[in-house]
Amino acid sequence: MTQTLYERYGGFATVSRLIMAFYDNILDSDKLADYFEEVDMRRLIDHQTKFISSLMGGPASYSNEVLRNVHKSLNVDHESFDEIVLILRQTLAEFKIEADDIETVVDAIEERRFVIVSEEKTAT
Amino acid sequence: MTEPAKRSPVIAPLDLEHFNQILLNNVGVAIALFDLNTMQILFNNVKFHELFKDHAANATIDQILGLPEMPEKVQLGEIWSQEIEIKIKRRSSSLAVQISRHALAGQDVGVVECHNISKIKELEYMLESYSKMVEKNARELRREKERAERLLLNVMPKTVVEELKEFGVTTPQRYDEASVLMLDFVGFTEMSISHDPTAIVSELNDIFTAFDRIVEQFGCERIKTIGDAYMAVSGIPDPTVDHLQNIAHTALLFRRYIERRNRTSAVKWECRIGIATGPVIGSIIGVQKYVYDIFGPGVNLASRMESVSGPMQITMPASVNERIAQDFQTKPAGEHEIRGFGKLELYHLIRSIDKQGHYIL
C-alpha cells in the first residue's frame, strides 16, 4: 500500500502545526478576518485539522452535507474562498509540502467550492 | 609575578539602565509596570505592545486586562495569577497573567507578566478531540475484531481460534481418542430435486440449527456439513473421558428430533447415523480460505458406520458398544465387511439408560 500524504508528511503533528499557522495567516488578512469575528478558534482549528487531514488521506471524514451546513450562515463569496485557498497554498509551501502535493490538497478543496460558497451572495 | 592583565576580567562601566531596557524588550514575555493607585502604565516592553497594540498606550491596566478588582487582590510579596481571554483587532488570545506588588521609591507598583498561551490552548483542545476520535476508531476496530472472531468461532473450536490469534498459525493436533458422529439423510438427492430448492434448504437449515444446539448441549463440536451430511466430534479440542457417551447421546437426540419433527412436517426426513471412536487429527486446512477439519481412523470408521446404517438407525462397531453398554441399550446388527477395517461386529444404538436402570430416550 502506498503512503498517504498524511503519513508521508508526519501525520497529526505536522497538520496541526500547519493549520495553526494557516489561521494565523488568515487573521492577518483584512478580507477574511471578519468571518472569524465570533468564532471559537480552538474548535475551528480542531475541525480544520481533521478536515485537511482527511483530504490528505488521514483519519476522520467530512461529508459535503456537514460542510454545507456549517458554512450555510456564513455567506462565503468566491473572492473570500479564493483568498483562503491562496493562503492555504502559501502555508502549505511554508511547511515544505511539495508542489504536486499542494495541488492535490487544493484540488480536493476546489471540489467542494460549491458546498462552501453561498451562491446567493455571489449573484449580487 | 603578577597575573597577565588579559586574564583578569575587565569590567567596563556598564550602563545598567540600558542593559535592563534591552533585557526587558528581549525576553519572550509581555511585561508592564503600573501604578497601583492610578492604574496608569509606567512602562511596557515591546512584547506587551505587540500583544495589546495601541491599547497599551491609551488605557489603564485594569481596562486592558479587564480585571477591575485586581488591585485589592494583589498583596505585597505575593504573585497573583489568572488566565484571561482578550480580543485585540479581531484576534482572540488566551493569556496567563501574573501580577506582583512592589514598593518602588515610595510608589505602589504592580508588575504584570503576560504569557500568550493561545497556542497551548488550541493544542489542548485539539489533543482532546483527536484522542476522542482515536478512541472512537479503536472502539470500532475492537467491535469489528470481535465480529470477525465470532465468525471464526462458528467454523472452528475456540482453542484453535485462540491459537490462530496468538501465533498466526496453528499446528495440527493428534488426539489419541475422540468420538465422531456422521449423519446424512436417506434419499436427499431425490428430495432436493423433487421439492422447491428454497424450501428444502430452509428445512435443512432448520434441522442443522437444531443439531448445533444439541451438539453444544453435550459439549461436542460440529466440524462441518457437506450438503445433507453433518459431522460432529467429542473429545476435540478438549479431551474428555465421556466422549463416547456424549456422542451417543447426541446421536439419540438427533434421531428423536427428526422423529418428532416428522410428525408435524410435510417433508419427512430419514437419517442415517454412524458413530465410532479412534485416533483423530484436527487441523486448519487452507491458507486464504481455511476450514477446520479432522482426519484419521476414527473419522473413516464413523463414515463407514453411517453408510451401513438403515433409515433412522444409529450404527457403531463392537468396540464402541462394549464401552457404552452400561449406559445404553443396544442391539447386535451382525458381522459386516468394512472397507479398510476388515470384518467387524456391529451394533445399533437403541436408547439410553439412566442410573436407576430406566430407559430415557
Chai-1 contact restraints between the chains, C-beta under 6 A:
chainA,res_idxA,chainB,res_idxB,connection_type,confidence,min_distance_angstrom,max_distance_angstrom,comment,restraint_id
A,S16,B,M126,contact,1.0,0.0,6.0,A-B,restraint_1
A,L27,B,R91,contact,1.0,0.0,6.0,A-B,restraint_2
A,A33,B,R90,contact,1.0,0.0,6.0,A-B,restraint_3
A,E37,B,R90,contact,1.0,0.0,6.0,A-B,restraint_4
A,R42,B,E122,contact,1.0,0.0,6.0,A-B,restraint_5
A,R42,B,Y125,contact,1.0,0.0,6.0,A-B,restraint_6
A,I45,B,E122,contact,1.0,0.0,6.0,A-B,restraint_7
A,D46,B,Y125,contact,1.0,0.0,6.0,A-B,restraint_8
A,D46,B,M126,contact,1.0,0.0,6.0,A-B,restraint_9
A,D46,B,S129,contact,1.0,0.0,6.0,A-B,restraint_10
A,T49,B,M126,contact,1.0,0.0,6.0,A-B,restraint_11
